[in-house]
Amino acid sequence: MKTTKYLFFLSLIGLLFFCNGYLWATSLKGTQWYLERMTEQDTSISSKITSKLFKQGAQQISFENDGTYKAKNLLGLDSLKGFFSETNHTLVLSNEAGDAYYWVFEFQNKTSDSLTVQFINYSAKPSIIHLTFKPITKQIEEMVLSQNNQPKYADFKGDWEWDFDGKKVLIQLNQVGKEVLGTHCYGADCQHNYSLSGTVEADTATLQVKDRNTLEILGVAKLIRLSDGTLSWRLSKNEKGKIVTVEKIQLNSTASKEEKR
């Protein structure tokens, strides 16, 4: 009789573990996650995406019991909500009206303490992105709250340089709070010389490029502070009317050292 009761309780415990695993394997309802890690074949793409508020816990998604979801700062988007549906293999996030989808993910792993999905980016250069999520805890919520109470703009101050079309390009930036002033020059002895001015929002500085003599606005540049400490530069047009985009602009380490002396 005792052996029968013992086997019964073992069977019951096994059934509970099985049911718990089954629920985690089949349903995301009532769970909250933050993006812990993202791996992507093309690192330049992943750095663009993760540069936007990619701090631990900042990119979040919650799955409600009514079949809706809410996302914050996910993959570079400030906010996103709609309906979700899942099968054994896929997770689909729709828009708020429920008549179109934003993303379709393929499950790679789904347990109570880890969620990994795969997204195939069908662009001009197809690539596969893996996203690993972890459950949101009280510590993570407190960390995000602390981050949100900090200034919401990146630091662009310094001397930055890169090579473009065989010419050395230099931008020197000074920043006080959200306000940025600086210069932009290139060519031998910086014969092409312009002034820069603008403001910062989050990780992006929007700067007007002006003629230093006439103060005529010649173009608008977008500078993005990337997660690895470099910048990306996009100029709406140069003197030939062409859009110019440059990735991975390095801080001039020599100028920084001299400044500290």
URPE-V583968 format. One line per field, one symbol per residue. ss: DSSP state (H for helix, E for strand, - for the rest). burial: b if it has 9 or more other ideal C-beta (glycine too) atoms within 8 Angstrom, else e. A space follows every 10 residues. Layout:
# URPE-V583968
ss=???
burial=???
This chain:
# URPE-V583968
ss=-HHHHHHHHH HHHHHHHHHH HHHHHH---- EEEEEEEEEE --HHHHHHHH ---------E EEE----EEE EE-HHH--EE EEEEEE---E EEEE------ EEEEEEEEEE ----EEEEEE E-----EEEE EEEEE--HHH HHHHHHHH-- --E----EEE EEEE--EEEE EEEEEE--EE EEEEEE-HHH -EEEEEEEEE EE-EEEEEEE E-----EEEE EEEEE----- EEEEE----- ---EEEEEEE E-HHHHHHHH -
burial=eeeeeeeeee eeeeeeeeeb beebeeebee ebbbbeebeb eeeebbbbbb bbebeebbbb bbbbeeebbb bbbbeeeeeb ebbbebeeeb bbbbbeeeee eeebbbbeeb beebbbbbbb beeeeebbbb bbbbbbeeeb bebbeebeee eebbebebbb bbebeeeebb bbbebeeeeb bbbbbbbeeb eeebbbbbeb ebbbbbbbbb beeeeeeebb bbbbbbeeeb bbbbbebeee eeebebebbb bbeebbeeee e
